[in-house]
Amino acid sequence: MFKFIDVDHPFYRPLWIRVLIVLFCAGWTGVEFYNGATTWGFIFLAVGAYAACALLIFYNPKDKTEDVVAPEEKPAGDDAA
């Protein structure tokens, strides 16, 4: 099934990116309504609502390795400690 926003993509893992996308859609909705373009305002309102639901409210990626960091390997000849 085609997803408008693929929440499993690694681009959407950081919270600040997801919040920024939703804020941008909300801001652009305000710009369109301010300029009198109500049709585009409602389109961006719908896109922003969908983005908020998909990226903030119901965000649950399949790969949950967001907070897991691989341990750094020590160099082979560094056993002085």
Rosetta blueprint (number, residue, H / E / L):
1 M L
2 F L
3 K L
4 F L
5 I L
6 D L
7 V L
8 D L
9 H L
10 P H
11 F H
12 Y H
13 R L
14 P L
15 L H
16 W H
17 I H
18 R H
19 V H
20 L H
21 I H
22 V H
23 L H
24 F H
25 C H
26 A H
27 G H
28 W H
29 T H
30 G H
31 V H
32 E H
33 F H
34 Y H
35 N L
36 G L
37 A L
38 T H
39 T H
40 W H
41 G H
42 F H
43 I H
44 F H
45 L H
46 A H
47 V H
48 G H
49 A H
50 Y H
51 A H
52 A H
53 C H
54 A H
55 L H
56 L H
57 I H
58 F L
59 Y L
60 N L
61 P L
62 K L
63 D L
64 K L
65 T L
66 E L
67 D L
68 V L
69 V L
70 A L
71 P L
72 E L
73 E L
74 K L
75 P L
76 A L
77 G L
78 D L
79 D L
80 A L
81 A L
